[in-house]
Amino acid sequence: MPQTALPRTLPSSVINFFFILGLISAFSFRVLIVLTHTHQEWFRPVWYLGTLGYVGFFLYRYTITQKRRRAIDAYNLIGKLSEDGSLNDEDREVLVYLLSSIKKSRENWNYLFIFILSFIAIFIDLLLI
Protein backbone atom coordinates (compact mmCIF):
# COMPACT_ATOMS: atom_id res chain seq x y z
CA MET A 1 0.00 0.00 0.00
CA PRO A 2 1.32 3.48 -0.81
CA GLN A 3 2.13 5.73 2.14
CA THR A 4 1.16 8.92 0.30
CA ALA A 5 -2.04 10.90 0.53
CA LEU A 6 -4.92 9.67 -1.54
CA PRO A 7 -5.26 11.55 -4.84
CA ARG A 8 -7.99 14.15 -5.07
CA THR A 9 -9.59 15.96 -7.97
CA LEU A 10 -8.64 19.57 -8.47
CA PRO A 11 -11.05 22.39 -7.60
CA SER A 12 -13.53 23.34 -10.30
CA SER A 13 -11.87 26.76 -10.63
CA VAL A 14 -8.60 25.12 -11.73
CA ILE A 15 -10.39 22.74 -14.10
CA ASN A 16 -12.35 25.64 -15.61
CA PHE A 17 -9.23 27.81 -15.96
CA PHE A 18 -7.45 25.19 -18.04
CA PHE A 19 -10.60 24.45 -20.01
CA ILE A 20 -10.87 28.12 -20.96
CA LEU A 21 -7.14 28.25 -21.72
CA GLY A 22 -7.60 25.31 -24.10
CA LEU A 23 -10.56 27.01 -25.78
CA ILE A 24 -8.65 30.27 -26.23
CA SER A 25 -5.69 28.39 -27.70
CA ALA A 26 -7.92 26.43 -30.07
CA PHE A 27 -9.65 29.62 -31.17
CA SER A 28 -6.29 31.39 -31.64
CA PHE A 29 -5.00 28.77 -34.04
CA ARG A 30 -8.23 28.65 -36.03
CA VAL A 31 -8.46 32.45 -36.35
CA LEU A 32 -4.96 32.56 -37.84
CA ILE A 33 -6.40 31.53 -41.21
CA VAL A 34 -8.63 34.62 -41.17
CA LEU A 35 -5.82 36.90 -40.01
CA THR A 36 -3.67 35.93 -43.00
CA HIS A 37 -6.38 37.50 -45.19
CA THR A 38 -7.38 40.45 -43.01
CA HIS A 39 -4.89 41.60 -40.34
CA GLN A 40 -1.48 40.05 -40.95
CA GLU A 41 0.12 42.19 -38.23
CA TRP A 42 -1.87 40.18 -35.63
CA PHE A 43 -0.68 36.80 -36.91
CA ARG A 44 2.42 36.44 -34.69
CA PRO A 45 0.86 37.70 -31.42
CA VAL A 46 -2.14 35.39 -31.90
CA TRP A 47 0.15 32.50 -32.84
CA TYR A 48 2.17 33.05 -29.63
CA LEU A 49 -1.03 33.24 -27.59
CA GLY A 50 -2.22 29.94 -29.06
CA THR A 51 1.14 28.23 -28.71
CA LEU A 52 1.82 29.33 -25.14
CA GLY A 53 -1.77 28.54 -24.21
CA TYR A 54 -1.45 25.04 -25.63
CA VAL A 55 1.85 24.54 -23.78
CA GLY A 56 0.07 25.28 -20.51
CA PHE A 57 -3.05 23.32 -21.41
CA PHE A 58 -1.25 20.18 -22.56
CA LEU A 59 1.18 20.29 -19.63
CA TYR A 60 -1.89 20.34 -17.37
CA ARG A 61 -3.49 17.44 -19.28
CA TYR A 62 -0.19 15.50 -19.08
CA THR A 63 0.01 15.96 -15.30
CA ILE A 64 -3.60 14.82 -14.86
CA THR A 65 -2.97 11.70 -16.94
CA GLN A 66 0.25 10.95 -15.03
CA LYS A 67 -1.56 11.42 -11.70
CA ARG A 68 -4.25 8.94 -12.80
CA ARG A 69 -1.67 6.39 -14.01
CA ARG A 70 0.36 6.66 -10.81
CA ALA A 71 -2.77 6.05 -8.73
CA ILE A 72 -3.70 2.99 -10.81
CA ASP A 73 -0.17 1.57 -10.47
CA ALA A 74 0.38 2.51 -6.82
CA TYR A 75 -2.79 0.73 -5.75
CA ASN A 76 -2.49 -2.11 -8.29
CA LEU A 77 -6.10 -1.48 -9.23
CA ILE A 78 -6.03 -3.32 -12.54
CA GLY A 79 -4.51 -6.38 -10.89
CA LYS A 80 -6.98 -6.35 -8.03
CA LEU A 81 -9.97 -5.94 -10.34
CA SER A 82 -8.66 -8.63 -12.70
CA GLU A 83 -7.98 -11.22 -10.03
CA ASP A 84 -10.54 -11.51 -7.29
CA GLY A 85 -11.95 -8.04 -7.02
CA SER A 86 -11.09 -7.63 -3.32
CA LEU A 87 -10.73 -3.91 -2.77
CA ASN A 88 -10.06 -2.18 0.53
CA ASP A 89 -11.41 1.24 1.50
CA GLU A 90 -8.35 3.07 0.13
CA ASP A 91 -8.68 1.26 -3.20
CA ARG A 92 -12.31 2.32 -3.39
CA GLU A 93 -11.38 5.93 -2.63
CA VAL A 94 -8.80 5.89 -5.41
CA LEU A 95 -11.35 4.44 -7.82
CA VAL A 96 -13.79 7.19 -6.82
CA TYR A 97 -11.02 9.74 -7.48
CA LEU A 98 -10.31 8.26 -10.92
CA LEU A 99 -13.94 8.16 -11.95
CA SER A 100 -14.63 11.64 -10.54
CA SER A 101 -11.58 13.00 -12.32
CA ILE A 102 -12.78 11.62 -15.64
CA LYS A 103 -16.34 12.83 -15.02
CA LYS A 104 -15.26 16.37 -14.02
CA SER A 105 -12.94 16.71 -16.99
CA ARG A 106 -13.97 19.24 -19.62
CA GLU A 107 -11.76 17.70 -22.31
CA ASN A 108 -14.69 16.35 -24.32
CA TRP A 109 -16.05 19.91 -24.66
CA ASN A 110 -12.62 21.12 -25.67
CA TYR A 111 -12.38 18.46 -28.38
CA LEU A 112 -15.85 19.33 -29.68
CA PHE A 113 -14.95 23.03 -29.75
CA ILE A 114 -11.74 22.28 -31.69
CA PHE A 115 -13.68 20.09 -34.14
CA ILE A 116 -16.34 22.74 -34.82
CA LEU A 117 -13.84 25.62 -35.02
CA SER A 118 -11.70 23.68 -37.46
CA PHE A 119 -14.58 23.30 -39.89
CA ILE A 120 -15.55 26.95 -39.47
CA ALA A 121 -11.95 28.04 -40.15
CA ILE A 122 -11.78 25.93 -43.30
CA PHE A 123 -15.13 27.30 -44.49
CA ILE A 124 -14.09 30.93 -43.86
CA ASP A 125 -10.75 30.37 -45.58
CA LEU A 126 -12.49 28.98 -48.65
CA LEU A 127 -14.78 32.01 -48.70
CA LEU A 128 -11.82 34.42 -48.47
CA ILE A 129 -9.85 32.85 -51.32
FENGIPE-V789242 format. One line per field, one symbol per residue. ss: DSSP state (~ for helix, > for strand, _ for the rest). phi: phi as a letter, one per 40 degrees, with the letter a starting at -180 (. if undefined). psi: psi as a letter, one per 30 degrees, with the letter a starting at -180 (. if undefined). A space follows every 50 residues. Layout:
ss: ???
phi: ???
psi: ???
This chain:
ss: ___________~~~~~~~~~~~~~~~~~~~~~~~~____~~~~~~~~~~~ ~~~~~~~~~~~~~~~~~~~~~~~~__~~~~~~______~~~~~~~~~~~~ ~~~~__~~~~~~~~~~~~~~~~~~~~~~_
phi: .ccccccbcccdccdcdcccdccccccdcccdcccccbbcccdcdcccdc ccccdccccdccccccccccccccbfcccccccbgcbcccdcccccdccc ccccdbccccccccdcccccccccccccc
psi: kkglkkklllleeeeeefeeeeeeeeeeeefeeefffeifffeeeeeeee eeeeeeefeeeeeeeeeeeeeeeegheeeeeedfgjkaeeeeeeeeeeee eeefkgeeeeeeeeeeeeeeeeeeeeef.
